[in-house]
Structure formats: structure tokens, C-alpha cells
Amino acid sequence: MRGMTRIVHPLVRDGRGSPLRKATWDEALDRAARGFAASRDTHGGQSFGLFSCSKSTNEMNYAAQKFARVVMGSNNLDSCNRT
């Protein structure tokens, strides 16, 4: 991919349609956490789903399913491990 550059820091928007701007990791992760919590609180945990990858470690897949079940309150999990 000639001409493409790699993103090396988080980017966030300050409002719908606003341009992306550089953010700290703390700001970006706080925004993501607030977004997940708002979606769960508005639509319920079962509105959240997670798909994990067979190339991830067992530990990463365990952490992902634990997040979905405990934090988000969802059993909507799937993985490509079974294919």
C-alpha cells in the first residue's frame, strides 16, 4: 500500500462530523469505555456481541469473553476457532 502511513497514536472526534484530532491514550480509552457503558445502559447487555480470533492466545480470548460476559452482560460470543 504505497503512500499509506501507519497510525501511531489515537485519534478522536469532538463531535459528529468534526475532524479527527490526536488524543492521549487515556482520553481515547476513557471515551471508548464511556461509549460501551452508554450502549449497554441504553440498549442492554445483549445488544453487545464479540467475535474473537483463533490467532489470539487462549489468555486473550479468555479476557475477551470475560469482558463480554462480566462487564457488558452479554453471552453473544463467537470465534473462528471452530472452523
Secondary structure by P-SEA (a helix, b strand, c coil): cccbbbbcbbbbbccccccbbbbcaaaaaaaaaaaaaaaaaacccccbbbbbbccccaaaaaaaaaaaccccccccccccccc
